[in-house]
Amino acid sequence: MEMNNSARGGKIYLDYAATTPVDAEVLKTMLPYFSSEFGNASSLHSFGRNAADAVTAARESAACFFKCTSEEIIFTSGATESNNLAIKGVLRAYNKNKKNSGKKPHIITTVFEHSCVLKTCQKLEKEGSAEVTYLPVYSDGIIKVSDLEKAIKENTLLVTVMYVNNEIGTVQPIAQIGKVIKKHNSKLLDTKYQILFHTDATQAVAYFDINVKRLGVDLLSMSSHKIYGPKGVGMLLVKKGTKITQIQDGGAQEFALRAGTLNSTGIIGLGKAIEVLEKNKQKEIKKIKELRDYLIKKVLKEIPSVRLNGSRSKRSPNNANFSFSDVEGESLLLYLDAEGIAVSTGSACSSGSLSPSHVLLALGLKPEQAHGSLRVTLGKYTTKKELVIFVAKLKKVLEKLRKVSGELLKEYYSKKK
Ligand SMILES: Cc1ncc(COP(=O)(O)O)c(C=O)c1O
């Protein structure tokens, strides 16, 4: 079944970076594992073995896609858990090594990571368990490899840099960073300070090279629900030999790295989602990129006082992030929602916080520009017709909102200066 506009009750969904609908083939594959094949993959009887066999097949599909071995795949509950496991697990393994006692490890990350990475790093820093360097991001939404090289210290244990930013879709030079770290590590005689490289590839898997060998990463996080798989399941890829310890105690599942009964139904869905993605990836990238370019061109041409946030070329094929002047992003979002269109904003209420997006501020946007932002993300079911309707409704809503609140907002921000 194609997920078309009518399948969504006539509504237009343009928030594929938040989540994606489960692909029909994926759903079909998962269904028996909710009922007749309900066994616990750790059980030794036939019910368990059937579930375990299907999990093994999913693991093999994933290993083939990421170009790693099955043993390097750790199934988790999603990218939040994968990121926590990567950072805390590496730190825990470091602290368990008596040789390291009294030596505080150093982590390098960026100012515009997803909150699950940022908050983890901030917490470790606050607790006194790690020193953290937050690399700046420039107006194009991309970090500089030279900044990273300069930030490396003798006690640097981990570099964690996201592959594609979830708000502005900009692509970070992961393979280049991988080379820098490899070169640095090759010069070290004492292996205990080898730098490990982790990337949060959650928003990259569907659109970019994900071969872990070419990227030169030791750890990679991803999430199923961003690639038309079910929610609540993801993976952490852990290169063989990486010093990492489990962070939650319990059973010995997932090569003793992630305790807890396997979400076998979810894992089987994720395996199928990867197979479907692999089959259609290049075709979909081409189609979505064309639609995105059409959207960006049309919005910049037809709407006054708007800017595109982040590099125009080094961005995900499915992402367009705009800032509209004299308007609040959340008002825009709610008015568009009332028109049957779902988008996202990095501004206040929608993200559950009172401050504007840390990502947009990190790019150097003024708070009023960050507040007036809209993230439009496309997916495999997006059509040109939907984008035509979206732009027409956006124009209408913007005109209305700017008339009502434009002057008030101008006054408010000029007083704040
Ligand atoms: C870049 C990035 N990292 C991590 C996450 C968290 O993923 P999950 O929902 O699987 O926990 C997201 C989800 O939006 C994301 O976009």
Ligand as a Chemical Component Dictionary entry (heavy atoms), coordinates in Angstrom:
data_LIG
# 
_chem_comp.id                   LIG 
_chem_comp.type                 NON-POLYMER 
_chem_comp.pdbx_formal_charge   0 
_chem_comp.three_letter_code    LIG 
# 
loop_
_chem_comp_atom.comp_id 
_chem_comp_atom.atom_id 
_chem_comp_atom.alt_atom_id 
_chem_comp_atom.type_symbol 
_chem_comp_atom.charge 
_chem_comp_atom.model_Cartn_x 
_chem_comp_atom.model_Cartn_y 
_chem_comp_atom.model_Cartn_z 
_chem_comp_atom.pdbx_ordinal 
LIG C1 C1 C 0 20.018 13.049 15.487 1  
LIG C2 C2 C 0 19.128 12.313 16.440 2  
LIG N1 N1 N 0 19.687 11.643 17.458 3  
LIG C3 C3 C 0 18.938 10.957 18.329 4  
LIG C4 C4 C 0 17.564 10.925 18.239 5  
LIG C5 C5 C 0 16.753 10.126 19.227 6  
LIG O1 O1 O 0 16.276 8.974  18.596 7  
LIG P1 P1 P 0 15.214 8.003  19.295 8  
LIG O2 O2 O 0 13.889 8.623  19.063 9  
LIG O3 O3 O 0 15.352 6.708  18.553 10 
LIG O4 O4 O 0 15.582 7.873  20.713 11 
LIG C6 C6 C 0 16.935 11.626 17.205 12 
LIG C7 C7 C 0 15.472 11.680 17.116 13 
LIG O5 O5 O 0 14.873 12.655 16.736 14 
LIG C8 C8 C 0 17.743 12.338 16.276 15 
LIG O6 O6 O 0 17.205 13.012 15.266 16 
# 
loop_
_chem_comp_bond.comp_id 
_chem_comp_bond.atom_id_1 
_chem_comp_bond.atom_id_2 
_chem_comp_bond.value_order 
_chem_comp_bond.pdbx_ordinal 
LIG C1 C2 SING 1  
LIG C2 N1 SING 2  
LIG C2 C8 DOUB 3  
LIG N1 C3 DOUB 4  
LIG C3 C4 SING 5  
LIG C4 C5 SING 6  
LIG C4 C6 DOUB 7  
LIG C5 O1 SING 8  
LIG O1 P1 SING 9  
LIG P1 O2 DOUB 10 
LIG P1 O3 SING 11 
LIG P1 O4 SING 12 
LIG C6 C7 SING 13 
LIG C6 C8 SING 14 
LIG C7 O5 DOUB 15 
LIG C8 O6 SING 16 
# 
